[in-house]
C-alpha cells in the first residue's frame, strides 16, 4: 500500500492535525494484508513538522516496523523531521533509494 501524504496537504503541521490524519486513515490501514509493505510517499509535501510526524509516522513505524518504507524524502523539512524522530524514538526509518 502506498500512502500519499500530500492527500493531507502540502503543509503538515501540528500534533492535532497529525492525529486527525491518522484517525481518518485508520479504516484504510485495517485493509492492509498480513505481510504487505506500507510505503509513505512525501512527494509534494513542502513542510513537515516533528509534531505532525510524531502523531502520524511514529504509530505506523511501531505497528509495521521494517514493512514501513519512506520515499521522496529529499525535501529538507522532511529530512530534518525524520532525523529528529529517529533520534527521539531511537529507531531508524527505512528510506527507499
N, C-alpha and C positions, 0 to 999 in steps of 0.2 A: 504494500500500500504506500502511496506517495501522498504526503500532506503538504499542500502548497500554502505556506504561511501567509502569502500576500492575499489570500482569501479573507484574512482577518484585518487587512490594511497594510499600508507600507510603513506606518509608524507604529511600532508595537511597544507601547509604554504602559506602565502602571501595573501593580500587583493585581488589582481588581480586574482589569481587562484581561490579563493572562489567565486568571482563574475562571473568568466567564468564557473565554475562548475554549479552554479545556472542557469545561462542563458542556458547552454547546456541541463539542466534537465527540463526546463520550459515546453516544449511540453508534457512531461510525466505528469507533475503536472496538466496540464489542463484537463487530463483524469480522475482525481480523482472525484469520485461521491460525491454528497452532503451528508455530514454526515460520510463519510468514514474516518477511522483513518489513520494517517500518522506516520509510525514508522521509525526512523532514527537508523540504526544499525552501531555501531562503531567497530564491530568485525574486527580484522586485522589492525586497524589503530594504528600506532606506535607514530606518532607525530601529534598533533592537536593544531594549534596556534589560539590565540584570533582573529587575523586579518582575517584568513580564516573563522573561526566560525561566526564572526560578519557578513560577507558578505553572508554566506550560511544559517546558522541557524536562525539568528535574523529575516530575512524576513519571513521565514517559521513559526516561532513562532508567529509573528504578524498576518500572514494570517490564520493559523489553530488553534491558541490558545490551548485550552485543548484537541483538537483532535490530537495534536502532542505529540508523546511519543518517548523517547530515550531508547535504550537498549545497553547492553555490554559496559557500561561506566566505567569499573573498572580501565582502564589504567590511570596512574597518570597525564599524559599530558592532557587527555580528561577531567578528573575531575577538574584540575586546570583551564582550559579554560572555562568549563561550569560554575564554581563558579564565575569567573571574569565576564562573560557575564551576569549572573544573577544579580550581584551587579551593573553593568553598566546600564542594562535595567530595573532594579527593577521588574523583573518578574522571577518566578521560572520555571524551565523545569520539565515536567512530566517524571520521570525515572521509567522504567519498572522494577519491582522487580523479 
